[in-house]
Amino acid sequence: MKYKIIEPQHYQQIQARYHINSLLAKVIESRQYDEKTLKEMMNPRLIYHDFSLFEEADMTLERIHEAIEQHEKICIYGDYDCDGILATTILVQAFLELGVKVGYHIPHRFEDGYGLNVRRVEQMAEKGYTLIITVDNGVKAFEAVERANELGIDVIITDHHQFDQDLPDACTIIHTKLSPDYPFKEISGGYVAYKLASALLGRQDKYLFCLAAITTISDMMPLLNENRSLVRRALTFMKEGKYLSLELLLGNQQTYSTYGIGFVIAPKINSFGRLPELCSPNILVKYFLKNAPRDFMVQVAQMATSLNTKRQTMTNQQYELAKQQMNDDFLCWASDEIHEGIMGLIAGKYTREYERPSFVMNHDKDKGLYKGSARSVEGFSLHQFFMEHQDQFVICGGHSLAGGFTVDEAHFDSFCQCVKDSLQGRHFQPTTSVLQIDENDIVLSSVESLSLLEPFGMKNEEPLYILKNVPVSRVQQMGQGKHLKMESQFPHGQMSMLYFQHGDLYGELKNIKTMNVIGTLQINEYRHQKSINFIIKDIV
């Protein structure tokens, strides 16, 4: 890993202007916040942009109120990931609180595919539905919306995905990027759904607010502006509310944090969408409703743990097979054995581990198609690759670092050659920025003040620091020799440095007197006593 060291030059001016400590001032300088963003970060006031700021807000509410008054049948059509499942739940619950029982559908990843489709529209028409509201999908559902119009069904699209110049001929479309007056564009499908729900209810709802926050983390939205406000406030609500649906998924070993949601709760929800042949993701909508029976919730939570464990096992096993096909520059692997629901996980795992692009495909011999998922690194844009080689694909889409595609058997060899020609001999050396701090920054109150910038996540990452010539007074092994703990004394107090999964370096480091370390700062609290921990990521 290459590191780019950021040496603060103007932090003293920030320190004096905002009356803050040197550590916080250095972090702020390194982030290059503009005045508006900095005030938002330092101000605990909730940032919330109202539903009325959406371009077609009034028309949307009018059509829904008309449907309620006329006792029309309404269906919420979601998506099979965490964002889509919880977005569906948010609207279903909101309608229940208005005394309206609506239908809903979470599509089957393999039978339905992504987004609203013609077959499901025709089924809804047969059942008498006259209004469909999409959540977390819809802006590319041209054929489905056209068929709905033919059948006399209105479609309200609520979505947050990228769209092309043309849009479906829907009744209304709620989308931040189609709304000039909506000030912050990057919100999740679940948060869009929450805005609509709160407008229908005429009030805010703490539980639904928490579900929207989970979608913001799971869909990796930037934790800035109203997203950061949402997550920060929702984490407090979760800790206070102890909602059973969340408690059961979180378990006893974790706390409510961006990590607990992103790496414990969200993967369990996503496992239903990845392995729908084992249990339909529709069951989760019922699970997250406020009136769900306790016994049912316990059963579903146990199923979530079981499915997620199976998903992890399958990913690890198939990843080992994939690694056998990699070369020095990239991974391009196809198999009829790989499960379609975990292709993206395998591609992502490879790209994170080796910092190289990956293309992972399931070969459907009956259909003669290779359906794939791709991940990339800075310096190789998948979107650009797809655009330059459109003739190779049945369908393709995505952004610079992630995408999905389908190739037919006739183009498979030429597609692989295109990948090879584009990547062979190219070496990617991503750099990670680290902020240089010194012994005067290692103060308990200064480290505590970093909480002002939380919660950390996308576009508001936890700061990574480099400390040079750190004095080491003691080195010891922990956790039956798995980990290392090193003590260091500074002018303003003591600091413990923890190096997890590196206990094997004890012999090499046990007599070391000074070291250069890269890592993160944390507050450790034990028996009401606080101390500073430095979580080592690398020794340089």
SULTA-V740436 format. One record per backbone hydrogen bond with DSSP energy under -1.0 kcal/mol. NH is the residue of the N-H (numbers start at 1). CO is the residue of the C=O. If there is no record, write none. Layout:
BEGIN
nh=NH co=CO
nh=NH co=CO
END
This chain:
BEGIN
nh=2 co=430
nh=4 co=432
nh=6 co=434
nh=14 co=10
nh=15 co=11
nh=16 co=12
nh=17 co=13
nh=18 co=14
nh=20 co=15
nh=25 co=21
nh=26 co=22
nh=27 co=23
nh=28 co=24
nh=29 co=25
nh=30 co=26
nh=31 co=27
nh=38 co=34
nh=39 co=35
nh=40 co=36
nh=41 co=37
nh=42 co=38
nh=43 co=39
nh=53 co=50
nh=54 co=51
nh=57 co=54
nh=60 co=56
nh=61 co=57
nh=62 co=58
nh=63 co=59
nh=64 co=60
nh=65 co=61
nh=66 co=62
nh=67 co=63
nh=68 co=64
nh=69 co=65
nh=70 co=66
nh=71 co=68
nh=72 co=67
nh=75 co=131
nh=76 co=103
nh=77 co=133
nh=78 co=105
nh=85 co=81
nh=86 co=82
nh=87 co=83
nh=88 co=84
nh=89 co=85
nh=90 co=86
nh=91 co=87
nh=92 co=88
nh=93 co=89
nh=94 co=90
nh=95 co=91
nh=96 co=92
nh=97 co=93
nh=99 co=96
nh=100 co=95
nh=103 co=74
nh=105 co=76
nh=112 co=108
nh=113 co=108
nh=121 co=117
nh=122 co=118
nh=123 co=119
nh=124 co=120
nh=125 co=121
nh=126 co=122
nh=127 co=123
nh=128 co=125
nh=129 co=124
nh=130 co=73
nh=131 co=73
nh=132 co=154
nh=133 co=75
nh=134 co=156
nh=135 co=77
nh=137 co=158
nh=141 co=138
nh=142 co=140
nh=145 co=141
nh=146 co=142
nh=147 co=143
nh=148 co=144
nh=149 co=145
nh=150 co=146
nh=151 co=147
nh=152 co=149
nh=153 co=148
nh=154 co=130
nh=156 co=132
nh=157 co=172
nh=158 co=134
nh=159 co=174
nh=170 co=168
nh=171 co=155
nh=172 co=155
nh=174 co=157
nh=178 co=175
nh=179 co=176
nh=182 co=179
nh=187 co=185
nh=192 co=188
nh=193 co=189
nh=194 co=190
nh=195 co=191
nh=196 co=192
nh=197 co=193
nh=198 co=194
nh=199 co=195
nh=200 co=196
nh=201 co=197
nh=202 co=198
nh=203 co=198
nh=209 co=205
nh=210 co=206
nh=211 co=207
nh=212 co=208
nh=213 co=209
nh=214 co=210
nh=215 co=211
nh=216 co=212
nh=217 co=213
nh=218 co=214
nh=219 co=215
nh=220 co=217
nh=221 co=216
nh=223 co=458
nh=224 co=222
nh=227 co=224
nh=229 co=225
nh=230 co=226
nh=231 co=227
nh=232 co=228
nh=233 co=229
nh=234 co=230
nh=235 co=231
nh=237 co=233
nh=238 co=234
nh=239 co=235
nh=240 co=236
nh=241 co=237
nh=242 co=238
nh=247 co=243
nh=248 co=244
nh=250 co=246
nh=251 co=247
nh=261 co=257
nh=262 co=258
nh=263 co=259
nh=265 co=260
nh=266 co=261
nh=269 co=265
nh=270 co=266
nh=271 co=267
nh=272 co=269
nh=274 co=270
nh=275 co=271
nh=278 co=275
nh=279 co=275
nh=283 co=280
nh=284 co=281
nh=287 co=283
nh=288 co=284
nh=292 co=289
nh=297 co=293
nh=298 co=294
nh=299 co=295
nh=300 co=296
nh=301 co=297
nh=302 co=298
nh=303 co=299
nh=304 co=300
nh=305 co=301
nh=306 co=302
nh=307 co=303
nh=308 co=304
nh=309 co=305
nh=310 co=306
nh=311 co=307
nh=312 co=308
nh=313 co=309
nh=314 co=310
nh=315 co=311
nh=316 co=312
nh=317 co=313
nh=318 co=314
nh=319 co=315
nh=320 co=316
nh=321 co=317
nh=322 co=318
nh=323 co=319
nh=325 co=322
nh=327 co=330
nh=331 co=357
nh=333 co=359
nh=335 co=361
nh=342 co=339
nh=346 co=342
nh=347 co=343
nh=348 co=344
nh=349 co=345
nh=350 co=346
nh=351 co=347
nh=352 co=348
nh=353 co=349
nh=354 co=350
nh=355 co=351
nh=358 co=375
nh=359 co=331
nh=360 co=373
nh=361 co=333
nh=362 co=371
nh=363 co=335
nh=364 co=369
nh=368 co=364
nh=369 co=364
nh=370 co=407
nh=371 co=362
nh=372 co=405
nh=373 co=360
nh=374 co=403
nh=375 co=358
nh=376 co=401
nh=380 co=377
nh=382 co=400
nh=385 co=381
nh=386 co=382
nh=387 co=383
nh=388 co=384
nh=389 co=385
nh=392 co=389
nh=393 co=390
nh=394 co=406
nh=395 co=406
nh=397 co=404
nh=399 co=402
nh=403 co=374
nh=404 co=397
nh=405 co=372
nh=406 co=395
nh=407 co=370
nh=409 co=368
nh=411 co=408
nh=415 co=411
nh=416 co=412
nh=417 co=413
nh=418 co=414
nh=419 co=415
nh=420 co=416
nh=421 co=417
nh=422 co=418
nh=423 co=419
nh=424 co=420
nh=426 co=423
nh=432 co=2
nh=434 co=4
nh=435 co=464
nh=436 co=6
nh=437 co=466
nh=441 co=438
nh=443 co=441
nh=447 co=443
nh=448 co=444
nh=449 co=445
nh=450 co=447
nh=451 co=448
nh=452 co=449
nh=453 co=450
nh=457 co=460
nh=460 co=457
nh=465 co=519
nh=466 co=435
nh=467 co=517
nh=470 co=515
nh=472 co=513
nh=473 co=487
nh=476 co=485
nh=478 co=483
nh=482 co=479
nh=483 co=478
nh=484 co=499
nh=485 co=476
nh=486 co=497
nh=487 co=474
nh=488 co=495
nh=490 co=493
nh=493 co=490
nh=495 co=488
nh=496 co=532
nh=497 co=486
nh=498 co=534
nh=499 co=484
nh=502 co=499
nh=503 co=482
nh=505 co=502
nh=506 co=503
nh=509 co=505
nh=510 co=506
nh=512 co=509
nh=515 co=470
nh=517 co=467
nh=518 co=538
nh=519 co=465
nh=520 co=535
nh=522 co=533
nh=524 co=531
nh=526 co=529
nh=529 co=526
nh=531 co=524
nh=533 co=522
nh=534 co=496
nh=535 co=520
nh=536 co=498
nh=537 co=518
nh=538 co=518
nh=540 co=516
END
